């Protein structure tokens, strides 16, 4: 992987993802935040049902689009993070970054969370 891409992935930030619709089979592109925590890349969102999460649960391969200073379309795979203790550890860091520490338990119970691995 190119060094500029590796550096962009270390920072976290705003990206787009393209998923495949679980019902329609069509591609869907949305803007979302990602986080690099302990050299692992995660995508999460506010509590509630999210189409992007349902799409990734049904079709885990997607495209991770870097779009700020570094631009790249990276093939990736999502793995839903479901174990409560792991979710709490990861989401504690994310809620702290978003200034929502008081909502941690709600995030653990209701927020989508996936770990991203990049395909070659």
N, C-alpha and C positions, 0 to 999 in steps of 0.2 A: 504494500500500500504506500502511496506517495507520502512523503514527509509532511507536506502542507495539509493533506487530508488527516493524517494522524494527529497533527496539532489541533486542527479544527474539532476533531472528535474529543480531544482532551478537555476542551473549553466548555462544551455543552452549549445550548442556545436554541434558537428557533430554526426549524427545518420544515420541509414538507415530507409527507409520506404518501406513497401510492399503494393502496390495498386493492384486492379483488373482492368485490361484493359477494357476500355469502349466499345471497339469494339470486341476485341479478347476473353474477359472473362478470360484471363490467368493472373497469378500473375506476377508483375514486381517489382524488388527490386532495389532501387537507394540510393546513399549517398546524404545527404542534411543537411543543418544547421537548428537548431531550436533555438528559443529565448524564454526566460521566462521574460515577462514584466508585472509587477503588478500582479504577481501570476497567470498569464494566459500563456499558451504555444501556440506559433505561429510557423508556417512554412511559409517561403517566399522564393523568388528566384529573380534572375535578371529579368529585364523587358523582356517581350516576351512571346510567347506561350510555354507552358510546358505540356508535356504528363502527368506528375504526377498530375498536377492540373486538367486537363481534366478528368483523371481517378477518382480523388476524387470528382469532381463535379457530375459525373455520379454514382459513387459508394462510398459514404462517409466513409464507414467502412474500416479500414486499420490496418496494424500492425506497431507500432512505436518501432524500435529496438535500445535500448541503447547498445553501443558496446565499450565503452572505459573502464574506471576502473570498472564501474558497467555494467553488462550485463543482459538484460531482453528484452523479447518480449511482448509488451503491446498492447492489443487490444484497438483501439481508433476510434474516429469518427471525421471527418473534417467538419467544417462549413466555407464556403467561406465568407470572410469579404468584403462586397461590398459597404457599405455606405462610401461616400467620406471623410467626416470629421473624421470618425473612422480610415479609412485607412491612412489618413495623420498623425494622432497622432501616430499610431503604426509604420508606415514606417519611420517617422522622427527619431524614436529611432533606428530602424534597419539600416538606411542609415548612421547615426552617428557612430554606432558600426563598420560599414564596411568602414568608411572613404569616403562615397559617398554623403555627405550632399548636394552638388551642384546638384545632380541628383534626389532630392526628388520628384519634380513634375512628372518626367518621371516614377519613381517608383509608385507613386500614380495612374497614368493613366494606367500603363502597367504591373505591377508586380503581380504575383500570391500571394495570401495571404489567409491562413486558420487559424482559431482558432481550437485547438485540445482539445477534451474532452476524457478522458480515461474511458473505459467501465470496469465494474467489472467482 
